[in-house]
Amino acid sequence: MKHRAALVGIVFVAAMCLFAVVTQSLAQRSLEVRVDRWLEVKQVTNDVTFEHGASRQAATVGDRLQTVGDSIITGKQSTATLFVDTGVGAIEVGEQTTLRVRALEIAPDNGRITRLEVPMGNVHLRVRRFTHKGSELEIRTPVGLSGVRGTVFGVSVQPNGKTGLAVLQGKVKSAAQGHSVGVARSMQNFTLPGEPPSAPVSLKDDTRLRYDFETIVDKGVRKVRLLGQVDAVNNVTVDGISQVTDRNGTFKSDLRPMPSYLKMQVIVTTPLGKKQTYALALQ
């Protein structure tokens, strides 16, 4: 009995030692991933928030997004610039945009895997060519994915998830609904909710706005709204409110009571970050 008890004790101690070694190894590996991968805030303008877990604070230069869920959120007339660790690239975050970390990992061949999410807004990326086959950089939007291995491109996301993509250099894979298309240099496309990506067309980077005013009488009250059209990949705001455009780039603003003199501010932004502001008036 004593011999059996001693043997059980030895096995128990050995098991505990093995458990401790494995636990320490996993902890070190987790720590290494967290320390070795990050997005660092290099520039902020106006109202930019850094969100980490339940913590929300004003973003400052030097803040690092290191864990899944870490986010940068920009307000009106606010922007941020982030650098990806080891000089992989830079990300310019446009106004009224949320950028969130989905994964920051290291591939078996020491490549960098960076997966980000943009629920709404505009981001413009400059990514150098990867030197490892295992490296990935991926942007997820509500309707699909954009994956690159080194390029200059921009993504615009509307409130319903519609995503515009414009590629200045390199090539981006645009994927949704089980289909994918390659969007090459000087090309653009868009993806609507529930549909595969559209066929790429020549890059326009065009901020032109075509518009008209529609007036109606609703229950004795005269009301007005803006009818507009822009390039289908662009984002549009009317008096700070993001609009949804269809496959032709047309949109309708909300109806509002018509004052004696109406003014509207419309901002058109391309996926590459080019922006134009229009001051519209109706008497």
Secondary structure, 3 states (H helix, E strand, C coil): CHHHHHHHHHHHHHHHHHHHHHHHHHHHHHHHHHHHCCEEEEEEECCEEEEECCEEEECCCCCEECCCCCEEEECCCCEEEEEEHHHCEEEEECCCCEEEEEEEEECCCCCEEEEEEEEEEEEEEEECCCCCCCCEEEEEECCEEEEECCEEEEEEECCCCCEEEEEEECEEEEEECCEEEEEECCEEEEECCCCCCCCCEECCCCCCCEEEEEEEEECCEEEEEEEEECCCCCEEEECCEECCCCCCCEEECCCEECCCCEEEEEEEECCCCCEEEEEEEEC
